[in-house]
Amino acid sequence: SEILAFAQRFAIVDEVTGQLRTPFVVQGGQVFINYAMIDTAFIQNLVLGMTLRSSAVNEQGLPLLEINIPAGKLILRGSAADGSSELANTGLKFFHGNGVTAIDLGLGV
């Protein structure tokens, strides 16, 4: 069996709260999802233009893993807030827990 719809725009509307909300919209051959919980995903091609952060944080509330795509940075932090490492397109830095640079191996050093 199939469910087919002919429309320029397709959405499912949730009226439980009295407000019209669209959990997802299909428009122009694309699907726009406001919030998604996905258990397992196999993605063939992924284009990112934002920062990815782990849900796990250290004692200071900073994410343990942070990938800043636009800046070209990868930041790894210890769970005890005892230091962090930053790999960028200009070099590699290590920081003490208080944020002071311990080692700076970079092009501009």
DRENTORKOL-3810 file (N, C-alpha, C; in nm, 4 decimals):
REM DRENTORKOL-3810
@n.u->0.0839; n.v->-0.1186; n.w->0.0000; ca.u->0.0000; ca.v->0.0000; ca.w->0.0000; c.u->0.0883; c.v->0.1248; c.w->0.0000
@n.u->0.0304; n.v->0.2356; n.w->-0.0368; ca.u->0.1021; ca.v->0.3618; ca.w->-0.0459; c.u->0.0143; c.v->0.4756; c.w->0.0034
@n.u->0.0797; n.v->0.5804; n.w->0.0483; ca.u->0.0112; ca.v->0.7065; ca.w->0.0755; c.u->0.0771; c.v->0.8095; c.w->-0.0149
@n.u->0.0022; n.v->0.8661; n.w->-0.1055; ca.u->0.0543; ca.v->0.9634; ca.w->-0.2007; c.u->-0.0207; c.v->1.0953; c.w->-0.1840
@n.u->0.0506; n.v->1.2044; n.w->-0.2003; ca.u->-0.0119; ca.v->1.3362; ca.w->-0.1936; c.u->0.0399; c.v->1.4192; c.w->-0.3097
@n.u->-0.0488; n.v->1.4902; n.w->-0.3728; ca.u->-0.0110; ca.v->1.5799; ca.w->-0.4814; c.u->-0.0260; c.v->1.7227; c.w->-0.4301
@n.u->0.0876; n.v->1.7902; n.w->-0.4100; ca.u->0.0849; ca.v->1.9267; ca.w->-0.3574; c.u->0.2205; c.v->1.9917; c.w->-0.3801
@n.u->0.2236; n.v->2.1244; n.w->-0.3798; ca.u->0.3494; ca.v->2.1978; ca.w->-0.3873; c.u->0.4206; c.v->2.1965; c.w->-0.2525
@n.u->0.3418; n.v->2.1840; n.w->-0.1457; ca.u->0.3962; ca.v->2.1799; ca.w->-0.0098; c.u->0.3140; c.v->2.0806; c.w->0.0708
@n.u->0.3817; n.v->1.9986; n.w->0.1517; ca.u->0.3135; ca.v->1.8971; ca.w->0.2310; c.u->0.3658; c.v->1.9042; c.w->0.3740
@n.u->0.2756; n.v->1.9005; n.w->0.4717; ca.u->0.3164; ca.v->1.9037; ca.w->0.6122; c.u->0.2149; c.v->1.8287; c.w->0.6967
@n.u->0.2585; n.v->1.7830; n.w->0.8127; ca.u->0.1682; ca.v->1.7262; ca.w->0.9123; c.u->0.1573; c.v->1.8296; c.w->1.0229
@n.u->0.0350; n.v->1.8643; n.w->1.0605; ca.u->0.0133; ca.v->1.9706; ca.w->1.1575; c.u->-0.0281; c.v->1.9102; c.w->1.2916
@n.u->0.0352; n.v->1.9549; n.w->1.3997; ca.u->0.0047; ca.v->1.9114; ca.w->1.5358; c.u->-0.0766; c.v->2.0205; c.w->1.6037
@n.u->-0.2032; n.v->1.9907; n.w->1.6350; ca.u->-0.2914; ca.v->2.0907; ca.w->1.6952; c.u->-0.3171; c.v->2.0639; c.w->1.8428
@n.u->-0.2412; n.v->1.9762; n.w->1.9080; ca.u->-0.2636; ca.v->1.9388; ca.w->2.0472; c.u->-0.2557; c.v->2.0591; c.w->2.1402
@n.u->-0.1592; n.v->2.1468; n.w->2.1186; ca.u->-0.1394; ca.v->2.2622; ca.w->2.2070; c.u->-0.2265; c.v->2.3815; c.w->2.1693
@n.u->-0.3025; n.v->2.3706; n.w->2.0645; ca.u->-0.3820; ca.v->2.4832; ca.w->2.0179; c.u->-0.3080; c.v->2.5699; c.w->1.9184
@n.u->-0.1783; n.v->2.5468; n.w->1.9058; ca.u->-0.0985; ca.v->2.6203; ca.w->1.8083; c.u->-0.0696; c.v->2.5285; c.w->1.6900
@n.u->-0.0728; n.v->2.5852; n.w->1.5729; ca.u->-0.0393; ca.v->2.5069; ca.w->1.4550; c.u->0.1119; c.v->2.4948; c.w->1.4460
@n.u->0.1613; n.v->2.3718; n.w->1.4454; ca.u->0.3048; ca.v->2.3453; ca.w->1.4349; c.u->0.3253; c.v->2.2451; c.w->1.3224
@n.u->0.4328; n.v->2.2610; n.w->1.2531; ca.u->0.4655; ca.v->2.1653; ca.w->1.1474; c.u->0.5936; c.v->2.0920; c.w->1.1862
@n.u->0.5823; n.v->1.9652; n.w->1.2316; ca.u->0.7016; ca.v->1.8883; ca.w->1.2674; c.u->0.7973; c.v->1.8719; c.w->1.1496
@n.u->0.7404; n.v->1.8614; n.w->1.0301; ca.u->0.8238; ca.v->1.8587; ca.w->0.9103; c.u->0.7449; c.v->1.9124; c.w->0.7924
@n.u->0.8178; n.v->1.9613; n.w->0.6935; ca.u->0.7568; ca.v->2.0146; ca.w->0.5716; c.u->0.8341; c.v->1.9593; c.w->0.4528
@n.u->0.7616; n.v->1.9159; n.w->0.3521; ca.u->0.8227; ca.v->1.8742; ca.w->0.2259; c.u->0.7913; c.v->1.9824; c.w->0.1249
@n.u->0.8952; n.v->2.0427; n.w->0.0687; ca.u->0.8751; ca.v->2.1518; ca.w->-0.0257; c.u->0.9897; c.v->2.1533; c.w->-0.1254
@n.u->0.9577; n.v->2.1601; n.w->-0.2522; ca.u->1.0594; ca.v->2.1694; ca.w->-0.3567; c.u->1.1568; c.v->2.0528; c.w->-0.3585
@n.u->1.1097; n.v->1.9332; n.w->-0.3257; ca.u->1.1962; ca.v->1.8156; ca.w->-0.3270; c.u->1.2867; c.v->1.8033; c.w->-0.2056
@n.u->1.2672; n.v->1.8889; n.w->-0.1048; ca.u->1.3466; ca.v->1.8842; ca.w->0.0175; c.u->1.2554; c.v->1.8620; c.w->0.1375
@n.u->1.3098; n.v->1.7989; n.w->0.2419; ca.u->1.2367; ca.v->1.7792; ca.w->0.3664; c.u->1.3019; c.v->1.8659; c.w->0.4739
@n.u->1.2231; n.v->1.9505; n.w->0.5379; ca.u->1.2694; ca.v->2.0372; ca.w->0.6457; c.u->1.2126; c.v->1.9830; c.w->0.7764
@n.u->1.3017; n.v->1.9451; n.w->0.8704; ca.u->1.2612; ca.v->1.8872; ca.w->0.9978; c.u->1.3093; c.v->1.9798; c.w->1.1094
@n.u->1.2162; n.v->2.0216; n.w->1.1956; ca.u->1.2520; ca.v->2.1114; ca.w->1.3056; c.u->1.3368; c.v->2.0420; c.w->1.4111
@n.u->1.3065; n.v->1.9182; n.w->1.4440; ca.u->1.3764; ca.v->1.8446; ca.w->1.5488; c.u->1.3664; c.v->1.6968; c.w->1.5152
@n.u->1.4772; n.v->1.6249; n.w->1.5236; ca.u->1.4757; ca.v->1.4827; ca.w->1.4887; c.u->1.5568; c.v->1.4022; c.w->1.5885
@n.u->1.5058; n.v->1.2876; n.w->1.6271; ca.u->1.5785; ca.v->1.1904; ca.w->1.7081; c.u->1.6002; c.v->1.0694; c.w->1.6175
@n.u->1.7254; n.v->1.0447; n.w->1.5813; ca.u->1.7578; ca.v->0.9368; ca.w->1.4886; c.u->1.8506; c.v->0.8398; c.w->1.5599
@n.u->1.8126; n.v->0.7128; n.w->1.5638; ca.u->1.8929; ca.v->0.6123; ca.w->1.6328; c.u->2.0185; c.v->0.5789; c.w->1.5543
@n.u->2.0034; n.v->0.5418; n.w->1.4305; ca.u->2.1166; ca.v->0.5069; ca.w->1.3450; c.u->2.0958; c.v->0.5725; c.w->1.2095
@n.u->2.2021; n.v->0.6337; n.w->1.1563; ca.u->2.1916; ca.v->0.6982; ca.w->1.0256; c.u->2.3138; c.v->0.6629; c.w->0.9419
@n.u->2.2913; n.v->0.6242; n.w->0.8207; ca.u->2.3972; ca.v->0.6028; ca.w->0.7229; c.u->2.3796; c.v->0.7106; c.w->0.6174
@n.u->2.4724; n.v->0.8049; n.w->0.6128; ca.u->2.4603; ca.v->0.9200; ca.w->0.5245; c.u->2.5704; c.v->0.9130; c.w->0.4203
@n.u->2.5326; n.v->0.9121; n.w->0.2952; ca.u->2.6280; ca.v->0.9001; ca.w->0.1851; c.u->2.7081; c.v->1.0280; c.w->0.1645
@n.u->2.6412; n.v->1.1431; n.w->0.1731; ca.u->2.7070; ca.v->1.2713; ca.w->0.1485; c.u->2.6532; c.v->1.3716; c.w->0.2495
@n.u->2.7419; n.v->1.4342; n.w->0.3276; ca.u->2.7010; ca.v->1.5286; ca.w->0.4303; c.u->2.7779; c.v->1.6588; c.w->0.4110
@n.u->2.7070; n.v->1.7681; n.w->0.3974; ca.u->2.7688; ca.v->1.8994; ca.w->0.3821; c.u->2.7350; c.v->1.9794; c.w->0.5076
@n.u->2.8386; n.v->2.0228; n.w->0.5802; ca.u->2.8175; ca.v->2.0941; ca.w->0.7061; c.u->2.8676; c.v->2.2368; c.w->0.6958
@n.u->2.7979; n.v->2.3270; n.w->0.7582; ca.u->2.8401; ca.v->2.4663; ca.w->0.7615; c.u->2.8244; c.v->2.5264; c.w->0.8991
@n.u->2.8323; n.v->2.4398; n.w->1.0021; ca.u->2.8111; ca.v->2.4872; ca.w->1.1380; c.u->2.9105; c.v->2.4215; c.w->1.2321
@n.u->2.8918; n.v->2.4406; n.w->1.3604; ca.u->2.9770; ca.v->2.3791; ca.w->1.4618; c.u->2.9056; c.v->2.2589; c.w->1.5223
@n.u->2.9755; n.v->2.1459; n.w->1.5296; ca.u->2.9229; ca.v->2.0261; ca.w->1.5945; c.u->2.9797; c.v->2.0194; c.w->1.7354
@n.u->2.8935; n.v->1.9937; n.w->1.8342; ca.u->2.9368; ca.v->1.9849; ca.w->1.9735; c.u->2.8826; c.v->1.8572; c.w->2.0354
@n.u->2.9637; n.v->1.7942; n.w->2.1208; ca.u->2.9175; ca.v->1.6758; ca.w->2.1925; c.u->2.8183; c.v->1.7169; c.w->2.3005
@n.u->2.7269; n.v->1.6266; n.w->2.3337; ca.u->2.6335; ca.v->1.6540; ca.w->2.4434; c.u->2.7038; c.v->1.6389; c.w->2.5781
@n.u->2.8117; n.v->1.5611; n.w->2.5828; ca.u->2.8900; ca.v->1.5462; ca.w->2.7060; c.u->2.9726; c.v->1.6728; c.w->2.7278
@n.u->2.9717; n.v->1.7228; n.w->2.8508; ca.u->3.0445; ca.v->1.8458; ca.w->2.8828; c.u->3.1405; c.v->1.8218; c.w->2.9994
@n.u->3.2375; n.v->1.9122; n.w->3.0149; ca.u->3.3313; ca.v->1.9029; ca.w->3.1268; c.u->3.2757; c.v->1.9781; c.w->3.2476
@n.u->3.3561; n.v->1.9904; n.w->3.3528; ca.u->3.3115; ca.v->2.0571; ca.w->3.4759; c.u->3.2782; c.v->2.2042; c.w->3.4548
@n.u->3.3317; n.v->2.2652; n.w->3.3503; ca.u->3.3035; ca.v->2.4056; ca.w->3.3195; c.u->3.1835; c.v->2.4210; c.w->3.2268
@n.u->3.1219; n.v->2.3091; n.w->3.1884; ca.u->3.0063; ca.v->2.3133; ca.w->3.0998; c.u->3.0405; c.v->2.3227; c.w->2.9525
@n.u->3.1684; n.v->2.3070; n.w->2.9187; ca.u->3.2117; ca.v->2.3130; ca.w->2.7788; c.u->3.2053; c.v->2.1737; c.w->2.7172
@n.u->3.1685; n.v->2.1628; n.w->2.5896; ca.u->3.1599; ca.v->2.0311; ca.w->2.5254; c.u->3.2965; c.v->1.9629; c.w->2.5200
@n.u->3.2981; n.v->1.8304; n.w->2.5401; ca.u->3.4234; ca.v->1.7553; ca.w->2.5351; c.u->3.4806; c.v->1.7516; c.w->2.3942
@n.u->3.3955; n.v->1.7530; n.w->2.2948; ca.u->3.4385; ca.v->1.7532; ca.w->2.1547; c.u->3.3653; c.v->1.8649; c.w->2.0826
@n.u->3.4393; n.v->1.9451; n.w->2.0088; ca.u->3.3803; ca.v->2.0551; ca.w->1.9323; c.u->3.4500; c.v->2.0618; c.w->1.7971
@n.u->3.3719; n.v->2.0554; n.w->1.6910; ca.u->3.4266; ca.v->2.0660; ca.w->1.5556; c.u->3.3651; c.v->2.1900; c.w->1.4918
@n.u->3.4460; n.v->2.2929; n.w->1.4752; ca.u->3.4008; ca.v->2.4189; ca.w->1.4174; c.u->3.4339; c.v->2.4143; c.w->1.2685
@n.u->3.3369; n.v->2.3784; n.w->1.1876; ca.u->3.3576; ca.v->2.3594; ca.w->1.0440; c.u->3.4008; c.v->2.4894; c.w->0.9758
@n.u->3.3305; n.v->2.6034; n.w->0.9956; ca.u->3.3712; ca.v->2.7254; ca.w->0.9256; c.u->3.5128; c.v->2.7718; c.w->0.9602
@n.u->3.5553; n.v->2.7525; n.w->1.0867; ca.u->3.6884; ca.v->2.7974; ca.w->1.1285; c.u->3.7957; c.v->2.6917; c.w->1.1052
@n.u->3.7562; n.v->2.5674; n.w->1.0745; ca.u->3.8532; ca.v->2.4603; ca.w->1.0546; c.u->3.9226; c.v->2.4192; c.w->1.1828
@n.u->3.8466; n.v->2.4116; n.w->1.2949; ca.u->3.9048; ca.v->2.3785; ca.w->1.4250; c.u->3.8443; c.v->2.2512; c.w->1.4823
@n.u->3.9289; n.v->2.1736; n.w->1.5506; ca.u->3.8868; ca.v->2.0565; ca.w->1.6268; c.u->3.9358; c.v->2.0774; c.w->1.7696
@n.u->3.8434; n.v->2.0784; n.w->1.8658; ca.u->3.8794; ca.v->2.1019; ca.w->2.0053; c.u->3.8422; c.v->1.9793; c.w->2.0872
@n.u->3.9396; n.v->1.9275; n.w->2.1636; ca.u->3.9195; ca.v->1.8144; ca.w->2.2539; c.u->3.9443; c.v->1.8626; c.w->2.3957
@n.u->3.8488; n.v->1.8348; n.w->2.4855; ca.u->3.8626; ca.v->1.8779; ca.w->2.6241; c.u->3.8560; c.v->1.7572; c.w->2.7166
@n.u->3.9244; n.v->1.7659; n.w->2.8304; ca.u->3.9159; ca.v->1.6624; ca.w->2.9326; c.u->3.7874; c.v->1.6772; c.w->3.0118
@n.u->3.7319; n.v->1.5669; n.w->3.0599; ca.u->3.6060; ca.v->1.5724; ca.w->3.1338; c.u->3.6218; c.v->1.6422; c.w->3.2684
@n.u->3.7430; n.v->1.6456; n.w->3.3225; ca.u->3.7665; ca.v->1.7093; ca.w->3.4522; c.u->3.8074; c.v->1.8556; c.w->3.4377
@n.u->3.7966; n.v->1.9125; n.w->3.3213; ca.u->3.8336; ca.v->2.0527; ca.w->3.2947; c.u->3.9792; c.v->2.0783; c.w->3.3286
@n.u->4.0642; n.v->1.9760; n.w->3.3092; ca.u->4.2054; ca.v->1.9899; ca.w->3.3419; c.u->4.2896; c.v->2.0313; c.w->3.2225
@n.u->4.2281; n.v->2.0613; n.w->3.1121; ca.u->4.3020; ca.v->2.1061; ca.w->2.9948; c.u->4.2272; c.v->2.0748; c.w->2.8673
@n.u->4.2806; n.v->2.1245; n.w->2.7573; ca.u->4.2187; ca.v->2.0987; ca.w->2.6277; c.u->4.3236; c.v->2.1052; c.w->2.5181
@n.u->4.2859; n.v->2.0513; n.w->2.4022; ca.u->4.3709; ca.v->2.0538; ca.w->2.2835; c.u->4.2912; c.v->2.1159; c.w->2.1707
@n.u->4.3574; n.v->2.1934; n.w->2.0870; ca.u->4.2909; ca.v->2.2570; ca.w->1.9740; c.u->4.3754; c.v->2.2365; c.w->1.8491
@n.u->4.3171; n.v->2.1718; n.w->1.7509; ca.u->4.3827; ca.v->2.1515; ca.w->1.6220; c.u->4.3125; c.v->2.2412; c.w->1.5212
@n.u->4.3862; n.v->2.3330; n.w->1.4621; ca.u->4.3307; ca.v->2.4246; ca.w->1.3630; c.u->4.4154; c.v->2.4176; c.w->1.2371
@n.u->4.3702; n.v->2.4849; n.w->1.1331; ca.u->4.4456; ca.v->2.4846; ca.w->1.0076; c.u->4.5767; c.v->2.5624; c.w->1.0194
@n.u->4.5972; n.v->2.6325; n.w->1.1307; ca.u->4.7214; ca.v->2.7084; ca.w->1.1505; c.u->4.8150; c.v->2.6456; c.w->1.2524
@n.u->4.7717; n.v->2.5390; n.w->1.3203; ca.u->4.8609; ca.v->2.4757; ca.w->1.4162; c.u->4.7893; c.v->2.3941; c.w->1.5217
@n.u->4.8656; n.v->2.3537; n.w->1.6224; ca.u->4.8173; ca.v->2.2709; ca.w->1.7318; c.u->4.8492; c.v->2.3409; c.w->1.8631
@n.u->4.7476; n.v->2.3525; n.w->1.9512; ca.u->4.7667; ca.v->2.4191; ca.w->2.0801; c.u->4.7175; c.v->2.3283; c.w->2.1923
@n.u->4.7849; n.v->2.3381; n.w->2.3064; ca.u->4.7433; ca.v->2.2692; ca.w->2.4276; c.u->4.7241; c.v->2.3741; c.w->2.5361
@n.u->4.6160; n.v->2.3613; n.w->2.6126; ca.u->4.5818; ca.v->2.4599; ca.w->2.7142; c.u->4.5730; c.v->2.3952; c.w->2.8520
@n.u->4.6137; n.v->2.4705; n.w->2.9540; ca.u->4.5925; ca.v->2.4300; ca.w->3.0927; c.u->4.4434; c.v->2.4449; c.w->3.1239
@n.u->4.4005; n.v->2.3895; n.w->3.2363; ca.u->4.2608; ca.v->2.3976; ca.w->3.2771; c.u->4.2096; c.v->2.5387; c.w->3.2950
@n.u->4.2987; n.v->2.6339; n.w->3.3252; ca.u->4.2574; ca.v->2.7736; ca.w->3.3436; c.u->4.2528; c.v->2.8521; c.w->3.2125
@n.u->4.2774; n.v->2.7837; n.w->3.0989; ca.u->4.2704; ca.v->2.8478; ca.w->2.9680; c.u->4.4009; c.v->2.9053; c.w->2.9178
@n.u->4.5044; n.v->2.9041; n.w->2.9993; ca.u->4.6348; ca.v->2.9568; ca.w->2.9585; c.u->4.7021; c.v->2.8579; c.w->2.8638
@n.u->4.7588; n.v->2.9097; n.w->2.7549; ca.u->4.8262; ca.v->2.8249; ca.w->2.6567; c.u->4.9491; c.v->2.7595; c.w->2.7190
@n.u->4.9580; n.v->2.6271; n.w->2.7049; ca.u->5.0735; ca.v->2.5523; ca.w->2.7552; c.u->5.1747; c.v->2.5302; c.w->2.6437
@n.u->5.1265; n.v->2.4867; n.w->2.5274; ca.u->5.2125; ca.v->2.4604; ca.w->2.4116; c.u->5.1426; c.v->2.5148; c.w->2.2883
@n.u->5.2159; n.v->2.5850; n.w->2.2039; ca.u->5.1610; ca.v->2.6409; ca.w->2.0803; c.u->5.2535; c.v->2.6024; c.w->1.9657
@n.u->5.2100; n.v->2.5075; n.w->1.8851; ca.u->5.2853; ca.v->2.4646; ca.w->1.7672; c.u->5.2090; c.v->2.5143; c.w->1.6457
@n.u->5.2461; n.v->2.6285; n.w->1.5939; ca.u->5.1682; ca.v->2.6836; ca.w->1.4855; c.u->5.2501; c.v->2.7621; c.w->1.3869
@n.u->5.1839; n.v->2.8039; n.w->1.2811; ca.u->5.2494; ca.v->2.8789; ca.w->1.1747; c.u->5.2801; c.v->3.0220; c.w->1.2158
@n.u->5.1994; n.v->3.0792; n.w->1.3057; ca.u->5.2189; ca.v->3.2181; ca.w->1.3444; c.u->5.2969; c.v->3.2352; c.w->1.4734
@n.u->5.3637; n.v->3.1298; n.w->1.5196; ca.u->5.4358; ca.v->3.1359; ca.w->1.6482; c.u->5.5734; c.v->3.1944; c.w->1.6297
END
